[in-house]
Amino acid sequence: MNLALITIKKTYWFFLLALLSFNLSAQTTDATQKPTMVPLTYPTIDYGTDKQAALLKRGEYLTKMGDCIACHTDTDHHGVAFAGGYAIKTPFGTFYSPNITSDKETGIGKWTDDEFVRAMQHGISPQGYNYFPVFPYTSFTRVTREDLLAIKAYLFSLPPIHEMPRKNDVPFPFSWRFLQYGWKLLFFDFNKGVYQYDATKSADWNRGAYIVEGLGHCGECHTPRNMFGAMKRAYALTGAFVEGYYAANITSTGLKGVADQEIVEVFTKNKKFHGAGAVGGPMLEVNIDSLTYLTQDDLNAIVTYLKTVKSKEPEAPKASGKLEASAGQDIYTAHCAVCHDTGAAGAPKIGDAADWSSRMKQGMATVLNHAINGYNSMPPRGACMTCSDAEIKAAVEYILDKSKGSAGAEVAPPKAPKLTLADGKKVYDETCSVCHAEGKLGAPKMGDQKAWAPLIAQNMDVLIYRAIHGYRRMPPRGTCIDCSDAEIIAAVKYMVQHSQSGADYSLW
């Protein structure tokens, strides 16, 4: 057999191994699945004031920065913090996060310092097998040994939890861990290693880079991926879709014209840029469980770094100039369909005449403004940052045409009607049920009379005011920024009616 043929065969098998291991880091592609948003509580520890206490406090802070609690807590079954068992669904099966408490049998209590660092920086277990890249070691490789060992010290200071998570439900051949060698050779930069301080930049810039590229692992959501599930480094932080939500372009291009404080308020107040609604989905979870704990200095450092990131921008789908007749459909297919085909993230489905008709009552100018500048869960320009205003308008007109809407009609908003409980049910199903169906984020569970009784006792006016303006972890209007006051009132009446007995709130 000649050398050329041997080379071709080796290349073929290498490519096959990589293909079998691709995209394991991606979350479920079911755009209709609702993200889990459960308020997680970190264990309270009295560290004292000595040197060891300082190490543990630092470790706790870094653990929060890395948002470790989110993936290593089985929120679906009210699991104990860090005891693992959280289901991570991928196109190739379901992975269950491991127990990272100090339990010596089911957790990491027997791990040495070197084993912990190797797992975090290189994705290799103490037993020597490869972790699947659903665990973001590709980002944690940037974190210093000193910081990683502080995290280990904090985790080991918590009570050990004897909990053996379920085995991964991943079919053959994707369950073969050795296939990850091919994936690593192709996509894991072994030479990048721990973050190196850039003396030509400020201390704030370096701190921000260290957080974003390392424990913050921002690129895991905000960077588009290739067909193998690996991040496209050339397009770092230019935006991507995660669980049906758009993770925004957070490079210098995407943040152009956005004030520093406005960016910080995305993290601290769950507010989108330019008053475009409330943060939702996976980003809301990150804010609640991680970013809200960071110091103001670290948040400012993140902004300082992000505003300097320059990445290759995705190519425009069409050249500028006069649009072709098919432009609207082409842009819809390439960018809008990911949400509007399925109704993901609350997007009105294409073809739903009633849903689009209610939006057109705001007027075509308003609909176009929302499409171009973003609104609620919809990103600016539907994530097509290179699309012109004319191209976005063409896409909107295509959607309206397919939804029996009138692309040019200007309809005056009607006076706010008194809506029925049936109207309230629709608002509840579309928006409120995300939290109230299961009691997420501390919301009173629909139908739980014991939970609702003290709230109802405070008066309906109080409930409605809080629903419209926000209260504690509930954002204003429950993230349904385009809901009218009448719709919010109807939703509140519907929930109250079905969470008590002995009164008819349809007459309220």
C-alpha positions in Angstrom: 0.0 0.0 0.0 1.5 3.3 -1.0 2.1 6.2 1.4 -0.6 8.4 -0.2 -3.3 5.8 0.4 -2.2 5.3 4.0 -2.4 9.0 4.6 -5.9 9.3 3.0 -7.2 6.4 5.2 -5.7 7.9 8.4 -7.3 11.3 7.5 -10.7 9.5 7.0 -10.7 7.8 10.3 -9.5 10.9 12.1 -12.4 12.9 10.5 -14.9 10.1 11.4 -13.8 10.1 15.1 -14.2 13.9 15.2 -17.6 13.7 13.5 -18.9 11.2 16.1 -17.9 13.5 18.9 -19.2 16.8 17.5 -21.5 19.2 19.2 -21.7 17.5 22.6 -21.3 20.9 24.2 -24.5 22.2 22.6 -27.6 22.5 24.6 -30.9 21.0 23.4 -32.0 22.3 20.0 -35.7 22.1 21.0 -36.4 25.8 20.7 -39.8 25.3 22.5 -38.2 24.0 25.7 -38.5 26.4 28.6 -35.2 27.1 30.5 -35.1 26.2 34.2 -35.0 29.3 36.3 -34.9 28.3 40.0 -33.5 30.5 42.7 -30.5 28.7 44.0 -29.2 29.3 47.5 -25.5 29.0 48.3 -24.6 27.3 51.6 -23.9 29.8 54.4 -20.5 29.2 56.0 -18.9 31.1 58.9 -15.3 31.3 57.8 -13.9 33.3 60.7 -11.0 35.7 60.1 -7.8 33.8 59.7 -5.8 33.1 56.5 -7.7 30.0 55.7 -10.9 32.0 56.0 -9.7 34.5 53.4 -8.9 31.6 51.0 -12.4 30.1 51.5 -14.1 33.5 51.0 -12.1 33.9 47.8 -13.0 30.4 46.7 -16.7 31.1 47.2 -16.5 34.3 45.2 -14.7 32.5 42.3 -17.2 29.6 42.4 -20.0 32.2 42.0 -18.1 33.8 39.2 -17.9 30.5 37.4 -21.6 29.8 38.0 -20.7 26.3 39.1 -23.9 25.9 41.1 -26.2 26.2 38.0 -25.0 23.0 36.3 -24.1 21.0 39.4 -27.5 21.3 41.2 -30.5 19.2 40.2 -33.0 22.0 40.2 -35.6 19.9 38.5 -35.9 17.7 41.5 -35.0 20.2 44.3 -31.5 18.8 44.6 -28.9 19.9 47.1 -26.4 22.6 45.9 -23.4 21.1 44.1 -24.6 17.5 44.5 -25.0 17.1 40.7 -27.7 15.3 38.7 -28.7 18.3 36.6 -29.9 17.0 33.2 -28.1 18.6 30.2 -29.9 17.6 27.0 -27.9 17.5 23.7 -28.7 16.1 20.2 -26.9 12.9 21.2 -28.5 12.2 24.5 -28.7 13.5 28.1 -25.7 14.2 30.3 -26.1 14.4 34.1 -23.7 16.7 35.9 -21.4 15.1 38.6 -21.5 15.6 42.3 -18.8 18.1 43.2 -19.2 18.1 47.0 -16.5 16.7 49.2 -18.1 13.3 49.6 -15.4 10.7 49.1 -17.6 8.1 47.5 -19.9 10.0 45.2 -18.2 13.4 45.0 -14.7 14.7 44.6 -13.5 14.2 48.2 -10.6 12.0 47.2 -9.3 14.3 44.5 -5.8 15.7 44.9 -4.9 19.3 43.9 -3.3 18.1 40.7 -6.3 16.0 39.7 -8.7 19.0 40.3 -6.5 21.3 38.2 -6.1 18.8 35.4 -9.9 18.3 35.3 -10.5 22.0 35.1 -7.8 23.0 32.7 -7.6 19.9 30.4 -10.9 18.1 30.8 -9.3 14.9 32.1 -10.7 12.9 35.0 -8.6 11.5 37.9 -9.1 8.1 36.2 -7.6 9.4 33.0 -10.6 9.6 30.7 -11.8 12.6 28.8 -14.7 14.7 29.9 -17.2 15.6 27.2 -17.0 19.3 26.2 -20.5 19.9 27.7 -18.2 20.7 30.7 -16.6 24.0 29.7 -12.9 23.1 30.4 -12.2 24.8 27.1 -12.7 28.1 28.9 -11.6 27.0 32.4 -8.2 26.2 30.9 -7.5 30.0 31.1 -7.9 30.1 35.0 -4.8 30.1 37.2 -3.9 27.1 39.4 -4.1 29.4 42.4 -7.7 30.4 41.7 -8.7 26.8 40.9 -7.4 25.6 44.2 -9.3 28.3 46.0 -12.4 27.0 44.4 -11.5 23.5 45.5 -10.9 24.7 49.0 -14.3 26.2 49.1 -16.1 23.1 47.7 -14.2 21.0 50.3 -15.4 23.2 53.1 -19.0 22.5 52.4 -20.8 19.5 53.9 -20.3 16.3 51.9 -23.4 15.1 50.1 -23.7 11.4 49.4 -25.6 11.5 46.1 -24.7 9.4 43.1 -26.1 11.1 40.0 -27.7 9.1 37.2 -25.5 7.8 34.5 -25.5 9.6 31.2 -28.2 8.6 28.8 -26.1 8.7 25.7 -26.4 6.0 23.0 -23.6 4.2 21.3 -21.3 5.3 19.8 -21.5 8.8 21.2 -20.9 7.4 24.7 -17.4 6.4 23.8 -15.2 8.9 25.6 -12.0 8.0 23.7 -13.6 9.7 20.7 -13.0 13.0 22.4 -9.3 12.7 21.6 -10.2 13.5 18.0 -12.4 16.4 19.1 -9.6 17.8 21.3 -7.0 17.5 18.6 -9.2 19.5 16.2 -10.6 22.1 18.5 -8.9 22.3 21.9 -6.0 24.7 22.0 -3.5 22.9 24.2 -1.0 25.7 23.9 -3.3 28.6 24.9 -3.3 27.6 28.5 -3.6 29.9 31.5 -4.3 33.6 30.8 -1.2 35.7 30.4 -1.2 39.3 31.6 -0.9 41.9 28.7 1.4 44.6 29.9 0.2 46.9 27.1 -3.3 47.0 28.5 -4.7 48.4 31.8 -5.2 46.3 34.9 -9.0 46.7 34.4 -8.8 45.4 30.9 -6.7 42.4 31.9 -9.1 41.6 34.8 -12.0 41.7 32.4 -10.3 39.5 29.8 -9.4 37.0 32.5 -13.0 36.8 33.7 -14.7 36.7 30.2 -12.3 34.2 28.7 -12.0 32.0 31.9 -14.4 31.5 34.7 -17.1 33.7 33.1 -16.9 31.4 30.1 -19.0 34.0 28.1 -18.0 32.5 24.8 -19.7 29.2 25.5 -23.0 31.0 24.8 -22.1 34.1 22.9 -19.9 32.5 20.2 -21.4 30.7 17.3 -20.3 27.0 16.8 -19.3 25.0 13.8 -20.8 21.7 12.6 -18.7 19.9 15.2 -20.0 21.9 18.1 -16.8 23.8 18.7 -16.7 27.6 19.0 -15.8 29.5 15.9 -12.9 31.5 17.4 -12.8 33.9 14.5 -16.3 35.0 15.4 -15.7 35.1 19.1 -18.6 36.7 21.1 -20.5 37.8 18.0 -23.7 36.2 19.1 -25.4 32.8 18.9 -28.7 31.0 19.8 -29.0 29.1 23.0 -32.1 27.1 24.0 -34.2 29.3 21.6 -32.8 32.5 23.0 -30.3 34.9 21.4 -27.1 35.4 23.2 -26.2 38.9 21.9 -23.2 40.2 20.0 -21.0 41.5 22.9 -18.0 42.6 20.9 -17.1 46.2 20.3 -19.4 46.2 17.3 -22.4 44.8 19.2 -21.8 47.2 22.1 -21.2 50.3 20.0 -23.1 53.3 21.3 -24.2 51.5 24.5 -23.2 53.2 27.7 -21.0 51.3 30.2 -23.7 51.6 32.9 -26.3 50.3 30.6 -24.2 47.2 30.0 -23.7 46.7 33.8 -27.5 47.0 34.3 -28.0 44.0 32.0 -26.2 42.0 34.8 -27.6 43.7 37.8 -31.1 44.8 36.9 -31.9 42.3 34.1 -32.5 45.2 31.6 -31.8 44.9 27.9 -30.1 47.7 26.0 -32.1 50.8 24.9 -35.2 49.8 27.0 -35.9 46.8 24.8 -37.4 44.7 27.6 -36.2 42.4 30.3 -33.5 39.7 30.1 -34.9 36.2 30.0 -33.8 32.6 29.4 -30.3 31.3 30.2 -28.9 34.9 30.6 -31.4 35.5 33.4 -30.2 32.4 35.2 -26.6 33.5 34.8 -27.5 36.9 36.3 -29.3 35.4 39.2 -26.8 32.7 40.1 -23.5 34.4 39.2 -23.2 37.9 37.9 -25.3 39.5 40.7 -22.6 38.4 43.2 -19.7 40.1 41.4 -18.2 43.3 42.7 -18.7 46.6 40.9 -15.0 46.7 40.0 -15.2 43.3 38.3 -18.4 44.2 36.4 -16.7 47.4 35.2 -13.7 45.4 34.1 -15.8 43.0 32.1 -17.3 46.0 30.2 -13.9 47.5 29.7 -12.7 44.3 28.0 -15.8 43.6 26.0 -15.8 47.1 24.4 -12.4 46.3 22.9 -13.1 42.9 21.5 -12.8 42.8 17.7 -13.9 39.7 15.9 -14.7 38.8 12.4 -18.4 39.6 11.7 -20.7 37.1 10.0 -21.0 37.9 6.3 -24.1 39.7 5.1 -26.6 37.3 3.4 -27.0 39.8 0.5 -25.0 42.5 -1.1 -26.2 46.1 -0.6 -28.3 47.8 -3.3 -31.7 47.0 -4.7 -33.2 44.0 -3.0 -34.2 40.9 -5.0 -37.8 39.8 -4.9 -36.9 36.8 -2.7 -34.9 38.9 -0.2 -37.5 38.8 2.6 -37.9 35.1 2.4 -34.2 34.5 2.2 -33.5 36.6 5.3 -36.4 35.0 7.2 -35.1 31.5 6.4 -31.5 32.4 7.4 -32.2 34.4 10.6 -35.9 34.7 11.7 -37.1 31.1 11.2 -35.2 29.8 14.3 -37.8 31.5 16.5 -40.8 32.4 14.4 -41.2 28.9 12.9 -41.8 27.4 16.4 -42.8 30.4 18.6 -39.6 30.0 20.6 -38.9 32.6 23.3 -42.4 34.0 22.9 -42.0 35.0 19.2 -45.2 35.2 17.3 -45.4 32.2 14.9 -45.4 32.8 11.2 -48.9 32.1 9.9 -50.6 32.9 13.1 -53.0 35.6 11.9 -54.5 36.5 15.3 -51.1 36.9 17.0 -49.7 39.1 14.2 -52.9 41.1 13.9 -52.7 42.1 17.6 -49.2 43.3 17.1 -50.1 45.3 13.9 -52.6 47.3 16.1 -49.5 49.1 17.3 -48.8 50.2 13.8 -46.3 49.1 11.2 -43.8 51.7 12.3 -43.7 50.1 15.8 -43.4 46.6 14.5 -40.5 47.6 12.3 -38.8 49.5 15.2 -39.0 46.4 17.3 -37.6 44.2 14.5 -34.7 46.6 13.9 -33.8 47.6 17.5 -34.9 44.5 19.3 -37.7 44.0 21.8 -38.3 41.6 24.7 -36.5 38.3 23.8 -36.0 39.3 20.2 -32.4 40.5 19.5 -31.8 43.6 17.3 -32.3 42.7 13.6 -33.2 39.2 14.6 -29.4 38.6 15.2 -28.6 39.5 11.7 -26.4 42.4 12.6 -25.2 42.8 9.0 -28.8 43.2 7.6 -29.8 46.6 6.5 -33.0 48.3 7.5 -34.5 47.6 4.1 -33.6 43.9 4.4 -35.3 43.7 7.9 -38.4 45.5 6.5 -38.5 42.9 3.6 -38.4 40.1 6.1 -41.2 41.6 8.2 -43.3 42.1 5.1 -42.7 38.4 4.2 -43.8 37.3 7.6 -46.9 39.5 7.5 -47.8 38.3 4.0 -47.6 34.6 5.2 -49.6 35.5 8.3 -52.4 37.3 6.5 -51.2 40.6 7.9 -51.2 44.0 6.2 -47.6 45.1 5.7 -48.5 48.7 5.2 -51.6 49.4 7.3 -51.4 51.8 10.2 -54.0 50.8 12.8 -54.6 53.0 15.8 -54.2 51.2 19.1 -57.6 50.5 20.6 -58.7 51.7 24.0 -57.8 49.3 26.8 -60.7 46.9 27.2 -61.8 45.0 30.3 -60.5 41.6 29.5 -62.1 38.3 30.6 -60.5 35.3 32.5 -60.2 33.6 29.1 -58.0 36.5 28.0 -56.0 36.2 31.3 -55.5 32.4 30.6 -53.9 33.2 27.3 -51.5 35.7 28.8 -50.7 33.2 31.6 -50.1 30.4 29.2 -47.8 32.5 27.0 -45.8 34.3 29.7 -46.6 33.8 33.4 -46.6 30.0 33.3 -42.8 30.0 32.8 -42.5 30.7 36.6 -45.9 30.2 38.1 -46.6 26.7 36.8 -43.8 25.2 38.9 -43.1 27.9 41.4 -39.8 29.0 39.8 -37.8 32.1 41.0 -39.9 32.0 44.2 -43.2 32.7 42.3 -46.4 31.4 44.0 -47.4 28.2 42.2 -50.6 28.3 40.2 -53.3 26.6 42.3 -51.4 26.6 45.5 -54.0 28.1 47.8 -51.7 28.2 50.8 -49.1 30.2 48.9 -51.6 32.6 47.4 -53.8 33.2 50.5 -51.4 35.8 52.2 -50.9 37.5 48.8 -54.6 37.8 48.1 -55.1 39.1 51.6 -52.9 42.1 50.8 -55.5 43.3 48.2 -55.8 42.8 44.5 -54.6 46.4 43.9 -51.2 45.4 45.5 -51.0 42.2 43.4 -51.7 44.1 40.2 -49.3 46.9 41.0 -46.5 44.4 41.6 -47.3 42.4 38.5 -47.1 45.6 36.3 -44.0 47.2 38.0 -42.1 44.1 39.2 -41.5 42.7 42.7 -38.4 41.0 44.1 -37.3 38.5 41.5 -40.3 39.1 39.3 -39.4 41.5 36.4 -41.9 44.2 35.3 -44.9 42.6 33.5 -43.3 39.2 34.0 -41.0 40.0 31.0 -44.1 40.5 28.8 -43.1 44.1 28.1 -45.6 44.4 25.2 -48.5 43.3 27.4 -51.0 46.0 28.1 -52.1 46.8 31.7 -55.5 45.2 30.9 -53.7 42.0 29.9 -51.7 41.9 33.0 -54.8 42.5 35.1 -56.6 39.7 33.3 -53.7 37.3 34.0 -53.6 38.2 37.7 -57.4 37.7 38.0 -57.0 34.3 36.2 -54.3 33.1 38.5 -56.1 34.3 41.7 -59.4 32.8 40.5 -57.7 29.4 40.2 -55.6 29.7 43.4 -58.4 30.2 45.9 -62.0 29.1 46.6 -65.1 30.9 47.6 -64.8 34.1 45.5 -65.5 35.0 41.9 -62.7 37.3 40.7 -64.1 37.5 37.2 -66.3 40.3 38.7 -63.5 42.2 40.2 
